[in-house]
Amino acid sequence: MPANLTPQYREAEDRYREAKTTEEKIACLEDMLAIIPKHKGTDHLQGDIKARIAKLKRLEEIKPGGSARSAQYNVEHEGGGQVALIGPPNSGKSKLLSMISKAQPEIGDYPFTTHKPFPGMMPYEDIKFQIVDMPPITEEFVEPWMPAVARNADAVLFVVDMSDDSVLDQVDEVIRTMEKFRTRLWGWDRLAPPDETGLLVTKKTILVANKMDLPDSAGNLDVVNEFNGERFPVAQVSCVTGVGLEDMKAQVFRMLDVVRVYTKVPGKPADMNAPYVLTRGSTLHDLADMIHKDFAQKLKFARIWGHGKREGVMVGKEQVLDDKDIIELHA
């Protein structure tokens, strides 16, 4: 399958070749990994980029005077997808993470309580997504690794305190600051305008309007929607009452655009407790490859059950999978 690399990827590749320092090379490689089209034709190239990033980070760790921070703060993906939590100080990101997962980040009524990435697993129906809390973002304070974590995540939850009368300024400040680091936040359900610079990595985003239980929040949300309503979909939540959190989880599921696939052994019922999670558009071959590469090579055919399909019909390796399909694999 051809790679079909985009002009933006080629430009990031050129910047990598021109980079002088290890930190610059790592940043360029992380941009390339975020931009590269995700399909079978780029699997080998994605693996090569990841290997080069890992090698450079190891070199940075052992270099005299070098910092291990970038390697320490590289968060490996887990679950059905990885979502970065970003926002201004005191927006309630850590409280949100504690409400939607079993993670127990430090929570305080003062800015910058969070000082490193803190992951937790958010359950949604029968799968889990990894949510990564990060330090707050301001124009005066952005750790170099923070935009990289956001770029490498599958999507972003942009959390703001709607009870704060300066919330519109805070939204604009975070947007500007992230774009200085070549990261554009844009609604997952709408088309982003063309990037004339060719340098930006656009991340699928939901604006999480937190603290909607407080008196001034509704009016402030109207103001934010007036100026940013075309840019972001909004999830209205309260981490005190819990209102809106389940709807936000459902929107995260739609944003990540994944499908759940259940497998069964011939003659036995399907295992409905632990689905495989794949990107929408994945095929039967992709599922077999996820189970084991040798299995993908030995796969002869499969039978499929699912909404709108004939029960148990035989399908080939190129069959595109839908959410909640049941697959019986024959090797």
N, C-alpha and C positions, 0 to 999 in steps of 0.2 A: 504494500500500500504506500503511495507517495506521501511524503511528509507535508507538502503544501505549506511551507513556512511563510509567515506573513512579513511584510516590509518592516513592521515594528520589531519583529524578532531579529531580522537581519541587522537593524540598526543597533539593537542591544548587543548582538554578537560583535559588531564593529567596535563598540565601546569597550567590550571585554578585551579585544585584541590590543586596544590602545591603553588599557589600564596599566598603571605603574605599580601601585601598592597592592598588597594582598587583600586589604579591606575593600579596595575599589573592585578588584577582580571578583571577590565574593558577592558584592552588591550587584555587579553586572550579571553574574551567573544566576543569582536569585531572580533578577528581572527576566532573564531568558526562560527560566523554569516557569515563572508565572505567566508569561506571554505565550509560550509554545502551545500550538493546538494539541488537545488531548485526544489522541486516537491511536490505534494499533500501529500506524505508520511512523509514529514518533516515540514508541516505547523504548527503543534502543537509545535514541538520542536523549530522552529524559533520564534514563539510567546513567548515561555518560555524564550529563550535567551534574546529577546528584553526586556521582563519584568524585568529580572535580571539586565540588563544593566541600565535600567531606575531607578531601586531601588538603585543600587550602586551610581549612579550619584546624586540622591537626598540626599543620606547619605553624599556624599562628599561635597555637597553644604552647608549642615547645620553643618558639623563638625567644631569645633573651629579651626581657622587657615587654614581650608580647602579651596581649590580653586574651584570656580564654573566654571572655564574656560572650562572643558571638556563638561559640560552640555550646556554651552552657545554656544559652537562651534559644537554641534551636529546638522547637517543639515538634516532635514526631507526630504525624497524623494517626489518629485512632478513630474507631467507630465508622459511622456512615458518612462522615464529612467533618471538616474542621472550620469553626467560625471564630473570628477574632472579635473580642469586646474592646471597643475604643470609645473615648469620650473625654470631655473636659473634667477638671477636678470636681469631686463631690457629686458626680452625676448618679452614683448608686450602682456602678458596674459590679463591684464585689458583692454587694447585697443581692443583686440580680443573680449572679452566679450561684450563691448559696441557696437561693430560692428554687432554682431550676435543676440543681444537681446536688450530689452529696458532698461536694467540695466545701471546705471550710476556710476560705481566704480571710486574711485579717481585714476587719471592717472598722472604720473609725469616722468620726465626725470632722475630720481634718483632711486637708488635701494630701495627695501622694502617699496614702496608706499602702497602696500596691507599689512595689518597686522592682518586680520581676514578673515574667509571665507565669500565670497560675491556671493550669487546666482543670476542667471538670467534665464529667460526662452527663449530658442532658438526655433523659429518656423521652422518646416520643413513640407511643403505641408499642411496637415490638422491636424497635431499634434504638440506638443511642448515637448522639452527635457530640463531638468534642468541642467545648466552648473554652476559649483561652482568654482569661482576663489579663489586662496589661496596665501599666501605669497611665495616668491621665496625660492628655496631650495639650500643650499650650505652645504659643509661638516662642516662648522663652525656654521651654524644656521639652526636648524629644531625644530619648536615647537612640543612638544610631541603629540598634537592632530592632526597634519597635516597628518602623514601616516595613522592614523585611519580613517580620512575623505576619503582619497584615497582608502583605503581597502574596506570601506563600500559603495563606489560608484560602479555603474555598469561597469564603464570603465574610461579611462584616456585619456585626450589630453595633450601630452607632448610638450610644446611650446618652441621653441628655436629661437634665433636671428641668421639667416643664414649670415648676413652681418658681424658678429663678427669673426675675424680670430681665436679666441680661442674656437669656437663653439664645436669642437670635444672634447676638454678637458671638457667643460661644460656638454655635453651629458654624458660622462663617469662619471663625478662627481655626477650628479643627480642619475644615475643608481646605483652607488655604495652606495650612501647615503640612497636611498630607500631600498636597500637590507639589510642594517644594521638594518632597522626597519621591516624586514621580508616581504617586499613588492617587488615583481619582476615585472618590466614593460616588456611586450612582445606584439608583434604584434597580433592584433585580428584575422588576417586571416591566421595564421601559427601556427604550433604545437610547444609549448615550450618544451625544453629538460627536462628530469626528474630532480626533485629536490632531490638531494642526502641527504640533511639535513632533509627534511620533514617539514621544518619550514616556507617556503616561501608561501605567497599568490600571485598568478600570476594574474595580472590585464590586461585585454584587453586594448591595447594602440594604438594610432595613433601618430606618430611624426609629429608635425605641424611645417613646415619650414616657419617661418615668415620672413617678410621684404624681400621677393623675388624681390621687385622692385629696390633694391639697387645694385650697380655695382658688388660687390664681392660675392654676395650670390650664384650665380650659381656654381662658382668654389668651394666654401666651401661646397655646397650640395654634389658635387661629392666626396669630401673627406669623409664626413659623411656617405654617402651610401657605400663607399668602406669598411668601418669598421663596420657599423651597418645596412647595407642594408638587411641582412638576419634576423635581429631582428625586424625591424619596417617597416610597410608601411608608406609612406610619403604623407602628404597633403601640397602642395606648395601654400602659400597664401601671400597676402599683405594687411595689415590692413589700409594702406593709400589709395590704389587704389580699394580695394575690390575684386581683382582678386583671384579666387580660393576658395572663401568662400562658394559658393553654392555647389561646388564639395565636400568640406570638410563636409558640412552638410549631404550630401547624404552618405558619407562614415561613418559618425556617425550613421546614421539610419541602415546601413548594419551591423556595429559593434555591436549595441545593440540587433540585431536579434529579433525584435519584429514584431507582425502583428497587423494590424488595422481591427477591425470588426465593421460593422454597423448593427443596429437593426431596425426592423420595426414591426408595429402593423398590425395584419391581416386586409387586405382590404385597407391599406394605404401605401403610398410610404415610403421608408426607410429614416431615419434621417442621411443624409450624412455630417452633420456639426460637429458632436461630436462623433468620433469613440471610442470604447473601445480599449485599447492598452494592448496586452498580450504577454507573452514570446512565441516565436515560439515553436510549439509542444503542445500548450495548447488545451484543448478540449472544447466541448460545455458545459460540466458540469462546467469547470473553468469559462467560461463566465457567466453562470447563478449565480455562487457563487460570482463573482465580482459584479453583479448587486444587489443581496441580498441573504443572506444565506437561508432564508426561501423560496425564489424563486427557488433556486437550488433543494430543497427537493420536491417542488411541480411540477417541470418541467416534462412534459410527453414526449414531442418530439419537434422537430423544423423542419422548412423548410429552405433550404439553396440555395442561389444564389451566383455564383462566377465563376471565370475563370476555364474552364475545367470541370464544374459540370453541371448536368442536372438542368435546371431552376426549382426551387421550390421543389426539391426532398426532401422527408422526411428522417431525420437522427436522430440518438439516441445520448445519453449523451456522448458517447466515440468518437464522430466525431472530428477529428483533424482539427483545423481551419487554414485557409490560409489568407495571406494579402488581404484585401479588400473584404472578404466574407461579404455577407448580410444574416442576420439571423432573421427569424420570429419565435419567441418563443411561445410555447403553454403550459400552465400550467393547 
